[in-house]
Amino acid sequence: MYLKIFGLPAHPLVVHATAVLVPLAALVVAAAALWPALHRRLGPLPLGLAAVALALVPLTTSTGDQLEARLPESPLIARHAELADGLLPWVFGLFTISVFVTWLDWRLRKATAVTEQLASSPAVAVDVPVVAGAASRPAGTAGTAASQPSGEQRQSATPTAPTAAATAAGGNPVALRLVAALLAVVAATGTVVQVVRIGDAGAKAAWSDVPAAPRPDADGG
């Protein structure tokens, strides 16, 4: 089925949305991965833009294939279509990274909540009797010493806040942030570069038959 919008081929219209939204999604996802505070402000926007970009790419390539089938064979058009087919893996990787960054932000929020809860709760002390110390006392005082341990014999069983936060985050949050930021930058860079290459090839295919200089009578003279 040859898709049209308002009687015009759909590809030239859809491709403009792709050329704008895909690089925008790449930049937003990379920025959200590099600056966690910005990601918290943006909320689900990076993931939503990446999902829209992922949906637009197959639609754009499909309408491009429909238009290509109606045009004469051209090496420039074939090159443009070949580059367009290579965009989907980059955008899929970008979407995957946005899902990972969103999940990581959620886990760190959960870890922060656990840390704050532990910090606000009173510590619970557990009496741990020191057997060696009790054995060194006289027989008459061993029972009294065991029943009344000194302050040095008490050990707190409350876990520290950093340990609880790391456990709730499922690992080292700093390392995970660095990995997410690196992958996001790679995916965003590859996506933007591929969009530029596709656009350049498409412009050459569309305007290759247009003369570079105007005809002498173009201005009516």
C-alpha positions in Angstrom: 0.0 0.0 0.0 1.4 3.4 -1.1 1.0 5.7 1.9 0.0 9.3 1.2 -0.7 12.3 3.4 -3.0 15.0 1.9 -2.4 13.5 -1.5 1.4 13.8 -1.2 3.9 10.9 -0.7 4.3 10.3 3.0 8.0 9.9 3.0 9.1 13.5 2.5 6.7 14.5 5.3 7.6 11.7 7.7 11.3 12.1 7.1 11.3 15.6 8.4 9.8 14.5 11.7 12.5 11.8 11.9 15.3 14.2 11.2 14.2 16.4 14.1 13.0 13.9 16.7 15.7 11.3 16.4 18.7 13.6 17.1 16.6 15.4 19.8 16.0 12.0 21.5 19.7 11.2 21.2 20.8 14.5 22.8 18.2 14.2 25.6 19.1 10.6 26.5 22.8 11.4 26.6 22.2 14.5 28.8 20.0 12.6 31.2 22.7 9.9 31.5 25.5 12.4 32.1 23.5 14.5 34.6 21.3 12.5 37.0 19.8 15.7 38.4 18.6 16.7 35.0 17.1 13.2 34.5 15.1 13.6 37.7 13.7 16.9 36.4 12.9 15.5 33.0 11.2 12.4 34.4 10.0 10.0 31.7 10.8 12.4 28.8 14.1 10.8 27.7 12.5 7.3 27.6 9.4 8.7 25.8 11.5 10.5 23.1 13.5 7.4 22.5 10.4 5.3 22.1 8.9 7.8 19.6 12.2 7.8 17.7 12.2 4.0 17.6 8.7 4.0 16.2 9.5 6.6 13.6 12.5 4.9 12.0 10.7 1.8 10.6 7.8 4.1 9.4 10.2 6.3 7.6 12.2 3.5 6.0 8.9 1.8 4.9 7.6 4.9 3.2 11.0 5.4 1.7 10.9 1.9 0.2 7.5 2.7 -1.2 8.7 5.9 -2.8 11.9 4.2 -4.1 9.8 1.6 -5.9 8.0 4.3 -7.9 11.2 6.1 -8.9 13.7 5.3 -11.6 16.7 3.3 -10.4 19.5 5.5 -9.2 22.8 4.8 -7.4 22.2 7.9 -5.2 18.8 6.7 -4.1 20.2 3.2 -3.5 22.9 4.7 -1.3 20.4 6.8 0.6 18.2 3.7 1.3 21.2 1.7 2.4 22.2 4.3 4.9 18.6 4.6 6.2 18.5 0.8 6.9 21.5 1.3 9.2 19.8 3.8 11.4 17.5 1.3 13.2 20.2 -0.5 15.2 21.5 2.8 16.5 18.1 4.0 17.6 17.3 0.6 19.1 20.5 0.8 21.1 19.6 4.4 22.2 16.2 3.2 23.4 17.8 0.3 25.3 20.2 2.7 27.0 17.3 5.0 27.9 15.5 2.1 29.6 18.7 1.2 31.5 19.2 4.8 32.6 15.5 5.0 33.7 15.8 1.7 35.6 19.1 2.8 37.3 17.5 6.1 38.4 14.6 4.3 39.9 17.0 1.9 41.8 19.0 4.8 43.1 15.9 6.6 44.3 14.9 3.4 46.1 18.3 3.2 47.7 18.1 6.8 48.8 14.7 6.2 50.4 16.1 3.1 52.3 19.1 5.2 53.5 16.9 8.0 54.8 14.6 5.5 56.5 17.6 3.8 58.2 19.0 7.2 59.2 15.7 8.2 60.9 15.2 5.0 62.7 16.8 4.4 66.2 19.7 2.0 66.3 19.1 -1.4 67.8 21.9 -2.8 70.0 22.5 -6.5 70.5 24.3 -7.8 73.6 27.1 -10.1 72.6 28.7 -11.8 75.6 32.4 -12.1 75.6 33.1 -15.7 76.7 36.8 -15.3 77.1 36.4 -12.3 79.4 33.8 -14.1 81.5 36.0 -17.2 81.8 38.9 -15.1 83.2 36.7 -13.9 86.2 36.4 -15.7 89.5 33.8 -18.4 89.6 31.6 -16.4 92.0 31.4 -13.4 89.7 31.2 -15.1 86.3 27.4 -15.2 86.3 27.1 -11.6 87.3 29.6 -10.5 84.7 27.7 -12.5 82.0 24.4 -11.1 83.0 25.6 -7.5 83.1 27.9 -7.0 80.1 29.9 -3.8 80.0 29.6 -1.1 77.3 32.7 -2.6 75.5 30.9 -5.9 75.2 27.9 -4.4 73.3 28.0 -4.4 69.5 25.4 -2.6 67.3 23.6 -4.7 64.8 22.2 -1.8 62.8 23.7 -1.7 59.2 25.3 1.5 58.1 23.5 3.7 55.6 26.1 3.5 52.8 26.0 -0.3 53.0 22.2 -0.4 52.8 22.2 2.1 49.9 24.7 0.0 48.0 22.7 -3.2 48.6 19.4 -1.6 47.6 21.0 -0.1 44.4 22.2 -3.6 43.4 25.9 -2.7 43.1 28.2 0.3 42.9 26.0 3.2 41.8 29.0 5.3 40.7 30.2 2.5 38.4 26.8 1.9 37.0 26.3 5.6 36.3 29.7 5.8 34.4 28.7 2.8 32.3 25.3 4.2 31.5 26.8 7.6 30.6 29.5 6.0 28.3 27.0 3.9 26.5 24.5 6.8 26.1 27.2 9.0 24.6 28.3 6.3 22.1 24.7 5.5 21.1 23.8 9.2 20.8 26.9 10.0 18.7 26.3 7.1 16.4 22.7 8.0 16.0 23.3 11.7 15.1 26.1 10.8 12.7 24.0 8.3 10.9 21.1 10.8 10.6 23.5 13.4 9.1 24.8 10.8 6.6 21.3 9.8 5.6 20.2 13.4 5.2 23.3 14.2 3.0 22.7 11.2 0.8 19.0 12.0 0.5 19.7 15.6 -0.5 22.1 14.5 -3.2 19.6 12.0 -4.5 16.8 14.7 -4.5 18.8 17.5 -6.0 21.4 15.8 -8.2 19.5 16.7 -11.4 19.0 20.4 -10.5 21.5 22.7 -12.2 23.9 24.4 -9.9 23.7 27.7 -11.8 20.5 29.4 -13.0 19.7 29.5 -16.7 20.3 32.8 -18.4 16.6 33.4 -18.9 15.6 32.4 -15.3 15.1 36.1 -14.3 13.2 36.8 -17.5 16.2 38.6 -19.2 
